[in-house]
Amino acid sequence: MNNQKKLKKYANQFIVRLKPSIRDGYNISAVIHPANSKGAILEFEINENKKSIVSLTPNSETINKTLQNIEQSLITGNMQNVTFSGTNVYMEGNRIVLIKGDDEHESWNNSAVEDDIQRVISPRSKRN
């Protein structure tokens, strides 16, 4: 996903929608890792007394390459044959990592933000 405007808009909307669900005094920052191929990885970090900032890293060749370079313990080893589609949510500590494997408009619009927020804040038993 190379559309920086769309990536930033998605990240900002995600923060706006998640903010009411976290404790007062905490803010959410985002680091966006775009890929030259399909998709992007978005890391959201919840911290106390830090300003909410959205930043972009330089494009990576693929989201798999990004996963090899960011702090994560979801997938280790050879990721060469791993394929991502849709939205994959990974939560660890104070971080929420979204691995989005598509560039389609429906994966990055306001409805997608709402769906992704529900994946994060809704208990598993209430999901369809």
C-alpha atoms as one frame of an Amber mdcrd trajectory, in Angstrom:
protein
   0.000   0.000   0.000   1.696   3.138  -1.202  -1.115   5.644  -0.570   0.309
   7.613   2.369  -2.767   9.838   2.637  -5.059   6.807   2.963  -2.720   5.114
   5.478  -2.552   8.217   7.689  -6.318   8.749   7.496  -6.926   5.128   8.519
  -4.440   5.372  11.429  -5.911   8.653  12.684  -9.472   7.283  12.512  -8.392
   4.128  14.359  -6.878   6.269  17.136  -9.993   8.463  17.370 -12.234   5.385
  17.654  -9.983   3.540  20.139  -9.306   6.523  22.433 -12.669   6.397  24.309
 -11.939   2.759  25.240  -8.688   3.464  27.059  -8.018   5.008  30.449  -7.808
   8.796  30.842  -4.250  10.082  30.689  -3.198   7.557  28.054  -2.633   8.302
  24.395  -2.129   6.235  21.270   0.696   6.633  18.777   0.989   4.881  15.454
   3.872   3.800  13.270   2.837   2.902   9.736   4.986   0.492   7.750   3.866
   0.679   4.093   4.844  -2.023   1.616   5.601  -1.691  -2.074   3.559  -4.838
  -2.591   0.054  -5.192  -1.144  -0.803  -4.164   2.388   0.860  -2.440   5.302
   1.584  -2.983   8.973   0.336  -0.502  11.547   1.728  -0.517  15.074  -0.366
   1.289  17.677   1.233   1.901  21.055  -0.720   2.969  24.135   1.313   5.012
  26.609   0.709   7.247  29.570   1.614  10.925  29.252   2.890  10.661  25.685
   1.499  12.709  22.835  -0.379  10.876  20.068   1.794  10.862  16.947   1.295
   9.129  13.598   4.501   8.457  11.681   5.418   6.660   8.477   8.500   4.534
   7.925  10.103   4.144   4.498   8.389   1.586   2.281   9.453  -2.012   2.650
   9.399  -4.445  -0.246   6.745  -6.635   1.456   4.924  -6.822   4.772   6.901
 -10.015   5.451  10.147  -8.004   5.280   8.673  -5.512   7.738   7.740  -8.299
  10.151  11.360  -9.448  10.109  12.489  -5.958  11.145   9.988  -4.886  13.797
   9.752  -6.116  17.360   7.234  -8.966  17.303   6.964 -12.562  18.445   3.960
 -13.633  16.385   5.905 -15.164  13.517   9.531 -16.197  13.658  11.804 -18.042
  11.293  11.437 -18.141   7.537   8.505 -15.957   6.463   9.186 -16.303   2.756
   6.080 -18.426   2.115   3.746 -16.683   4.578   0.849 -14.867   2.903  -1.429
 -12.319   4.562  -4.876 -11.269   3.442  -7.570  -9.246   5.113  -6.739  -7.853
   8.547  -4.733  -9.761  11.132  -4.654  -8.381  14.680  -1.783  -9.046  17.049
  -1.755  -7.612  20.582   1.244  -7.693  22.869   1.753  -5.612  26.003   0.779
  -2.034  25.231   0.892  -2.563  21.447  -1.715  -3.416  18.860  -0.281  -4.536
  15.523  -2.525  -4.679  12.474  -1.215  -6.640   9.519  -3.362  -5.670   6.553
  -2.694  -7.758   3.472  -4.883  -5.914   0.978  -4.903  -2.579  -0.838  -8.619
  -2.614  -1.671 -10.586   0.454  -0.601 -12.811  -1.719   1.615  -9.774  -2.622
   3.758  -8.906   1.011   4.472 -12.196   2.925   4.675 -14.175   4.037   7.763
 -16.124   0.757   7.816 -12.817  -1.122   7.995 -11.772   1.061  10.937 -15.013
   0.167  12.738 -14.559  -3.554  12.025 -10.948  -3.491  13.180 -11.800  -1.589
  16.365 -14.414  -4.235  17.171 -11.766  -6.940  16.746  -9.649  -5.154  19.356
 -12.193  -4.086  21.979 -14.928  -6.716  21.757 -14.671  -9.870  23.842 -14.138
 -12.968  21.713 -17.444 -14.514  22.817 -19.416 -11.646  21.275 -17.838 -11.899
  17.816 -19.580 -13.712  14.986
